[in-house]
């Protein structure tokens, strides 16, 4: 268990930490320096167990606690003063992630939390530990935590093999994480990369003209990556 480096660190009371960001790529990296995880179509969620109970946050720090009570109850079995990073998803009767269902107040399907990283473990910040050690600590932290909380499993395989499996299972895409990387709150450093299987594009709504049902037209824009 990788506790030697943090055993003498100052005890911290975990609170909201801005999640590490992922950079979009057109091709997954290879070469043995990366591990891979399934990219699930859901809501980013931070979960903390503190003296006052469990708090769930969205990626922007708004409360998810009352919205996902079953997840909050399960996370009550986390070790004290522990903060994990995860994704809330809804799984339909066919075992597929249903993002549209997640947007309803009472979604049809099974609400689950896929935990993939840990930021604070038993009051000790582990942000600067390599990802492999954080995964070990996450496994320990989830030892008494039951469904609907599930630990995300990393895959050490060729990207092409994982992409074929992800397409067959209708996952949103694949996340690549550099081996040995630390957790960088709020940063898009390139240590985490995402490859989307679908062809969606993120847009920014700039305005609208009223009429129609409910709008006559929308003004949208998209980001361009600059060198």
ZIURUR-V764848 format. One record per pair of residues at least 12 apart in sequence whose C-alpha atoms are under 8 Angstrom apart, sorted by the first residue. I is the first residue (numbers start at 1). GAP is how many residues later the second one is. D is the distance in whole Angstrom. If there is no record, write none. Layout:
i;gap;d
I;GAP;D
I;GAP;D
//
This chain:
i;gap;d
1;132;8
1;135;7
1;136;7
2;131;6
2;134;8
2;135;7
6;118;6
6;119;7
6;120;7
7;117;8
9;115;6
9;116;8
10;114;7
11;112;5
11;113;6
12;69;8
12;111;5
12;112;6
12;113;7
13;37;8
13;68;6
13;110;6
14;34;7
14;36;7
14;67;6
14;68;7
14;69;6
14;106;6
14;109;7
15;33;7
15;68;8
16;30;8
16;41;7
16;45;7
17;168;7
18;41;7
18;42;7
18;43;8
18;167;5
18;168;5
19;27;8
19;40;6
19;66;7
19;165;8
19;166;5
19;167;5
19;168;8
20;163;7
20;164;5
20;165;4
20;166;5
20;167;5
20;168;7
21;164;8
21;165;6
21;166;5
21;167;5
21;168;8
21;171;7
22;166;6
22;167;8
22;168;7
22;169;8
22;170;5
22;171;5
22;172;6
23;165;6
23;166;8
23;167;6
23;169;6
23;170;5
23;171;6
24;169;6
24;170;5
24;171;6
24;172;8
25;168;6
25;169;6
25;170;6
26;169;6
27;168;7
28;131;6
28;148;7
28;165;8
28;166;8
28;167;6
29;130;8
29;147;7
30;128;7
30;129;7
33;145;6
33;146;6
34;122;8
34;142;6
34;143;5
34;144;5
34;145;5
35;119;6
35;120;6
35;121;5
35;122;8
35;141;6
35;142;5
35;143;7
35;144;7
36;118;5
36;119;5
36;120;6
36;121;8
36;123;8
36;138;7
36;139;6
36;140;5
36;141;6
37;115;7
37;116;7
37;117;5
37;118;6
37;137;6
37;138;5
37;139;7
38;128;7
38;133;7
38;134;8
38;135;6
38;136;5
38;137;6
39;132;6
39;133;6
39;134;5
39;135;5
39;136;6
39;155;8
40;47;8
40;49;7
40;57;7
40;131;6
40;132;6
40;133;7
41;48;7
41;56;6
41;57;7
41;58;6
41;130;7
41;131;6
42;45;6
42;46;5
42;47;5
42;48;7
42;55;8
42;57;6
42;60;7
43;15;7
43;16;8
43;44;5
43;45;5
43;46;7
44;14;6
44;15;5
44;41;8
44;42;6
44;43;4
44;44;6
45;12;6
45;13;5
45;14;6
45;19;8
45;40;6
45;41;5
45;42;5
45;43;6
46;12;6
46;13;7
46;37;7
46;38;6
46;39;5
46;40;6
47;25;8
47;28;7
47;36;6
47;37;5
47;38;7
47;39;8
48;27;8
48;33;7
48;34;6
48;35;4
48;36;6
49;26;7
49;27;6
49;29;6
49;30;7
49;31;6
49;32;5
49;33;5
49;34;7
50;30;6
50;31;5
50;32;7
51;29;7
51;30;7
53;23;7
54;18;6
54;19;8
54;21;7
54;22;6
55;17;7
56;16;7
67;38;8
70;78;7
71;41;7
71;42;7
71;77;6
71;78;7
74;71;6
74;72;6
74;73;7
74;74;7
74;75;7
75;70;6
75;74;8
76;69;8
77;65;8
77;67;6
77;68;5
78;63;6
78;64;6
78;66;7
78;67;6
79;42;8
79;43;6
79;62;6
80;42;6
80;43;7
81;39;7
81;40;7
81;41;5
81;42;5
82;36;8
82;37;8
82;38;5
82;39;5
82;40;5
82;41;6
82;59;8
83;35;6
83;36;6
83;37;5
83;38;7
84;31;7
84;32;8
84;33;6
84;34;4
84;35;6
84;36;7
84;54;8
85;30;6
85;31;6
85;32;5
85;33;6
85;34;7
86;27;6
86;28;5
86;29;4
86;30;5
86;31;7
87;26;6
87;27;5
87;28;7
88;23;7
88;24;6
88;25;5
88;26;6
89;13;7
89;22;6
89;23;5
89;24;6
89;25;8
90;12;6
90;17;7
90;18;8
90;19;6
90;20;5
90;21;4
90;22;6
91;18;5
91;19;5
91;20;7
91;21;7
92;16;7
92;17;5
92;18;6
93;16;7
96;73;7
96;74;7
96;75;8
97;74;7
111;37;7
112;35;8
112;36;5
112;37;6
112;38;7
113;35;6
113;36;5
113;37;6
114;35;6
114;36;5
114;37;5
114;38;6
115;34;7
115;35;6
115;36;5
115;37;6
116;19;8
116;22;8
116;35;6
116;36;5
116;37;8
117;17;7
117;18;6
117;21;6
118;16;6
118;17;7
118;19;7
118;20;6
119;15;8
119;64;8
121;16;7
121;20;7
127;55;6
127;56;5
127;57;7
128;54;5
128;55;6
129;52;8
129;53;6
129;54;8
130;49;8
130;50;5
130;51;5
130;52;5
130;53;8
131;48;7
131;49;6
131;50;6
131;51;6
131;52;7
132;47;7
132;48;7
139;12;7
162;12;8
167;30;7
171;26;8
172;24;6
172;25;6
172;26;6
173;21;7
173;22;5
173;23;4
173;24;5
173;25;7
174;20;6
174;21;5
174;22;7
174;23;8
175;17;7
175;18;6
175;19;4
175;20;6
176;16;6
176;17;5
176;18;6
177;14;6
177;15;5
177;16;6
178;13;5
178;14;7
201;21;8
202;20;7
203;17;6
203;18;5
203;19;5
203;20;7
204;16;5
204;17;5
204;18;6
205;13;7
205;14;6
205;15;4
205;16;7
206;12;8
206;13;5
206;14;5
206;15;7
207;12;5
207;13;7
//
